Amino acid sequence: MTEYAAPVGAPIWFDLMSSDPAEAAEFYRAIFGWELERPAQPGFGGYRNFTRNGKRVAGLMPHMGEADEPSNIWSVYLHTEDSAATVAAVEAAGGSVMVPPMPVGDLGSMMVATDTAGAVIGFWQPGTHAGFTAWGEHGAPYWFECQSKDYEKSLAFYPEVVGARLAEIGTGGDPEAVGPDRYAQVFIGESAYSGIMDSATLFPAEVPSFWQVYIMVDDVATTVEAARSLGAQILMPGEDTPYGTLAAIKDPLGALICLGHPPAGM
């Protein structure tokens, strides 16, 4: 287990908007050991925190948008220490602000933006809510990834907005290359917590760029089978890569989430 305190610019929180929060809570309790914090506080729209071993790990909220909006989706938030400055940086980089900075009691302040490739990305300025605080154990984050339909735009956007340093791997910056072999790790300081993948050829044209979450599990195959038995759709049952064993599922309500386990010897 690694104690985690998100540096500025790195992922600090993620949450699930669900059409059936009670069913979603049971599913994630079964596969990750997540529990729901006390009943939702008045004034927070039914928002609750998942915890594991007493530590906050993710959020859960009911879908309250229009009927034609995605109703089961995970959102990722990056750490900002100055929401107003982040608004300016997003707009200067060509992105747009969907939800301006909004205080959430004494917990902190949140905002939501759309990057230049069309991916929705949140920002959290912590108050008493520090975000997730564990990395590298069953049920804690393992990696975050931007599936970009316009790779070059994403590469330009995040360094400008959060001060990240990119390290391209695979075919990297080869201008003749296309597809998922074009990949950049996003470093904040000396560590990378996320990546950007060229997903222009991976998804249908109507699927926009998006951020996805990988959760570490002790045994990917076992967790995949447990998820299947609970009604999840298995998109990728488990693939051994240089970066670990990775899998992708949709929970029984349709929200995409990925699983990971480190390579042998790590």
C-alpha positions as CSV (number, residue, x, y, z in Angstrom):
1,M,0.0,0.0,0.0
2,T,1.2,3.5,-0.8
3,E,-0.2,6.5,1.1
4,Y,-1.2,9.1,-1.5
5,A,-1.5,12.9,-1.4
6,A,-2.3,14.2,-4.8
7,P,0.2,16.8,-6.0
8,V,-1.2,19.8,-7.8
9,G,-2.2,18.7,-11.3
10,A,-2.6,15.0,-10.5
11,P,-5.8,13.1,-10.0
12,I,-7.3,13.8,-6.6
13,W,-10.8,12.3,-6.8
14,F,-13.3,10.4,-9.0
15,D,-17.0,9.8,-8.6
16,L,-19.9,7.9,-10.2
17,M,-23.1,9.3,-11.4
18,S,-25.6,6.4,-11.3
19,S,-29.2,5.8,-12.3
20,D,-29.5,3.5,-9.3
21,P,-27.0,4.4,-6.5
22,A,-28.2,1.6,-4.2
23,E,-27.5,-1.1,-6.8
24,A,-24.2,0.5,-7.7
25,A,-23.2,0.6,-4.1
26,E,-23.8,-3.1,-3.7
27,F,-21.8,-4.0,-6.8
28,Y,-18.8,-2.0,-5.8
29,R,-18.9,-3.2,-2.2
30,A,-18.9,-6.8,-3.5
31,I,-15.9,-6.4,-5.9
32,F,-13.8,-3.7,-4.2
33,G,-14.9,-3.8,-0.6
34,W,-16.2,-0.2,-0.7
35,E,-18.6,0.9,1.9
36,L,-20.8,4.0,1.8
37,E,-20.1,6.8,4.3
38,R,-23.0,7.9,6.6
39,P,-26.3,8.9,5.0
40,A,-26.1,11.8,2.5
41,Q,-26.0,15.2,4.1
42,P,-28.9,17.6,3.3
43,G,-28.0,20.1,0.6
44,F,-25.5,17.8,-1.3
45,G,-28.0,16.3,-3.8
46,G,-27.7,12.8,-2.4
47,Y,-23.9,12.7,-2.8
48,R,-22.1,10.2,-0.7
49,N,-18.5,9.0,-0.3
50,F,-17.3,5.4,-0.8
51,T,-14.8,4.4,1.8
52,R,-12.4,1.5,2.1
53,N,-10.7,0.7,5.4
54,G,-12.1,3.9,6.7
55,K,-10.6,6.1,4.0
56,R,-12.5,7.9,1.4
57,V,-11.9,6.4,-2.0
58,A,-14.6,7.7,-4.5
59,G,-17.9,9.4,-4.7
60,L,-21.4,8.4,-5.6
61,M,-24.4,10.5,-6.7
62,P,-27.8,10.0,-8.3
63,H,-28.3,11.0,-11.9
64,M,-30.3,14.2,-12.0
65,G,-29.8,15.4,-15.5
66,E,-31.9,15.2,-18.6
67,A,-33.2,11.9,-19.7
68,D,-31.0,11.9,-22.8
69,E,-27.8,12.6,-20.9
70,P,-25.4,9.8,-19.9
71,S,-26.8,8.4,-16.6
72,N,-24.0,6.0,-15.5
73,I,-20.6,7.5,-15.8
74,W,-17.4,8.0,-13.8
75,S,-15.8,11.5,-13.6
76,V,-12.2,12.3,-12.8
77,Y,-11.0,15.4,-10.9
78,L,-7.5,16.9,-10.9
79,H,-6.0,18.8,-8.0
80,T,-6.1,22.5,-8.2
81,E,-4.9,24.9,-5.5
82,D,-6.5,27.9,-7.3
83,S,-9.8,27.4,-9.1
84,A,-9.9,30.8,-10.6
85,A,-6.4,30.4,-12.0
86,T,-7.5,27.0,-13.4
87,V,-10.5,28.6,-15.2
88,A,-8.1,31.1,-16.8
89,A,-5.7,28.4,-17.8
90,V,-8.4,26.2,-19.3
91,E,-9.8,29.0,-21.4
92,A,-6.3,30.2,-22.4
93,A,-5.5,26.6,-23.6
94,G,-8.7,26.6,-25.7
95,G,-10.9,24.5,-23.4
96,S,-14.2,25.5,-22.0
97,V,-15.7,25.7,-18.5
98,M,-18.9,23.6,-18.0
99,V,-19.4,24.2,-14.3
100,P,-17.6,27.3,-12.8
101,P,-15.9,27.0,-9.4
102,M,-18.5,26.1,-6.8
103,P,-17.9,25.8,-3.1
104,V,-19.1,22.5,-1.5
105,G,-19.5,23.5,2.1
106,D,-16.2,23.4,3.9
107,L,-15.2,20.3,1.8
108,G,-13.6,22.3,-1.0
109,S,-14.5,23.8,-4.4
110,M,-15.2,21.9,-7.6
111,M,-15.3,22.9,-11.2
112,V,-15.8,21.0,-14.5
113,A,-14.2,21.7,-17.9
114,T,-14.1,20.3,-21.3
115,D,-10.6,20.0,-22.8
116,T,-9.7,20.8,-26.4
117,A,-10.2,17.2,-27.5
118,G,-13.8,17.1,-26.0
119,A,-13.1,15.2,-22.8
120,V,-14.8,16.3,-19.7
121,I,-12.4,16.8,-16.8
122,G,-13.1,18.0,-13.3
123,F,-10.9,20.0,-10.9
124,W,-11.1,19.9,-7.1
125,Q,-9.6,22.5,-4.7
126,P,-9.6,20.6,-1.4
127,G,-10.8,22.0,1.9
128,T,-11.5,19.4,4.6
129,H,-12.0,16.8,1.8
130,A,-8.5,15.8,0.7
131,G,-9.6,13.3,-2.0
132,F,-8.5,9.7,-2.0
133,T,-5.5,8.9,0.1
134,A,-4.5,5.3,-0.9
135,W,-2.7,4.0,-4.0
136,G,-1.5,0.5,-4.8
137,E,-3.9,-1.7,-2.8
138,H,-7.0,-3.7,-3.6
139,G,-9.9,-1.2,-4.2
140,A,-7.7,1.9,-4.6
141,P,-6.8,3.8,-7.8
142,Y,-4.1,2.2,-10.0
143,W,-4.1,4.6,-13.0
144,F,-6.1,7.3,-14.8
145,E,-6.3,7.7,-18.6
146,C,-7.6,10.1,-21.1
147,Q,-9.0,8.3,-24.1
148,S,-8.4,11.1,-26.6
149,K,-10.1,11.4,-30.0
150,D,-7.6,14.2,-30.9
151,Y,-4.3,13.1,-29.4
152,E,-2.3,16.2,-30.4
153,K,-4.8,18.6,-28.8
154,S,-4.7,16.6,-25.6
155,L,-0.9,16.7,-25.6
156,A,-1.0,20.5,-25.9
157,F,-3.7,21.0,-23.3
158,Y,-2.7,19.3,-20.1
159,P,0.9,20.6,-19.9
160,E,-0.5,24.1,-20.3
161,V,-3.3,23.8,-17.8
162,V,-1.7,21.7,-15.0
163,G,2.0,22.0,-15.7
164,A,2.4,18.4,-16.6
165,R,5.4,16.9,-18.3
166,L,4.7,14.3,-21.0
167,A,6.8,11.2,-21.8
168,E,5.6,9.5,-25.0
169,I,6.0,5.7,-25.3
170,G,5.2,3.2,-28.0
171,T,5.2,5.0,-31.3
172,G,5.0,8.2,-29.3
173,G,5.3,11.3,-31.5
174,D,5.7,9.5,-34.8
175,P,3.5,11.6,-37.1
176,E,2.7,8.6,-39.3
177,A,1.4,6.5,-36.4
178,V,-2.2,6.3,-35.4
179,G,-4.2,4.4,-32.8
180,P,-3.5,3.2,-29.2
181,D,0.3,2.7,-29.8
182,R,0.5,6.5,-29.5
183,Y,0.6,7.0,-25.8
184,A,1.9,9.6,-23.4
185,Q,2.5,9.3,-19.7
186,V,1.5,12.4,-17.8
187,F,4.1,13.3,-15.2
188,I,3.5,15.6,-12.3
189,G,6.9,16.2,-10.8
190,E,8.8,12.9,-10.8
191,S,5.8,10.6,-10.9
192,A,3.1,9.7,-13.5
193,Y,-0.4,9.0,-12.3
194,S,-2.2,9.1,-15.7
195,G,-1.8,8.8,-19.4
196,I,-3.2,10.0,-22.7
197,M,-4.0,7.4,-25.4
198,D,-4.8,8.1,-29.1
199,S,-8.2,6.5,-29.2
200,A,-9.3,8.0,-32.5
201,T,-9.6,4.5,-34.0
202,L,-10.8,2.6,-30.9
203,F,-14.4,4.0,-30.6
204,P,-17.2,5.0,-32.9
205,A,-17.2,8.5,-34.1
206,E,-20.1,9.4,-31.8
207,V,-18.1,8.5,-28.7
208,P,-16.3,11.6,-27.4
209,S,-13.0,11.8,-25.7
210,F,-13.3,10.7,-22.1
211,W,-11.3,10.0,-18.9
212,Q,-11.4,6.5,-17.4
213,V,-10.3,5.0,-14.1
214,Y,-8.3,1.9,-13.3
215,I,-8.8,0.3,-9.8
216,M,-6.1,-2.0,-8.5
217,V,-7.3,-5.5,-7.5
218,D,-5.5,-8.4,-6.0
219,D,-6.5,-10.8,-8.8
220,V,-7.9,-9.5,-12.0
221,A,-9.4,-12.8,-13.2
222,T,-11.2,-13.4,-9.9
223,T,-12.6,-9.9,-9.8
224,V,-13.7,-10.1,-13.5
225,E,-15.6,-13.3,-12.7
226,A,-17.1,-11.8,-9.6
227,A,-18.2,-8.8,-11.6
228,R,-19.7,-11.1,-14.3
229,S,-21.7,-13.0,-11.8
230,L,-23.2,-9.8,-10.5
231,G,-24.4,-8.7,-13.9
232,A,-21.4,-6.7,-15.2
233,Q,-20.6,-6.6,-18.9
234,I,-17.0,-7.8,-19.6
235,L,-15.3,-5.7,-22.3
236,M,-11.8,-7.0,-21.8
237,P,-11.4,-10.0,-19.4
238,G,-7.8,-9.5,-18.6
239,E,-4.7,-8.7,-20.7
240,D,-1.1,-9.0,-19.6
241,T,0.8,-5.9,-20.6
242,P,4.2,-4.4,-19.6
243,Y,2.2,-2.2,-17.2
244,G,0.3,-5.0,-15.5
245,T,-2.8,-7.2,-16.1
246,L,-5.6,-4.9,-17.3
247,A,-9.3,-5.5,-17.7
248,A,-12.3,-3.4,-18.6
249,I,-15.9,-3.9,-17.5
250,K,-19.2,-2.1,-17.4
251,D,-21.0,-2.3,-14.1
252,P,-24.6,-3.7,-14.2
253,L,-25.9,-0.2,-14.8
254,G,-23.5,0.5,-17.7
255,A,-20.7,2.6,-16.2
256,L,-17.3,1.8,-17.5
257,I,-14.5,1.1,-15.1
258,C,-11.1,-0.7,-15.5
259,L,-9.1,-3.0,-13.3
260,G,-5.4,-3.4,-13.0
261,H,-2.7,-5.5,-11.2
262,P,1.0,-4.8,-11.3
263,P,3.4,-6.9,-13.4
264,A,5.0,-9.9,-11.7
265,G,8.0,-8.8,-9.6
266,M,6.7,-5.3,-8.9
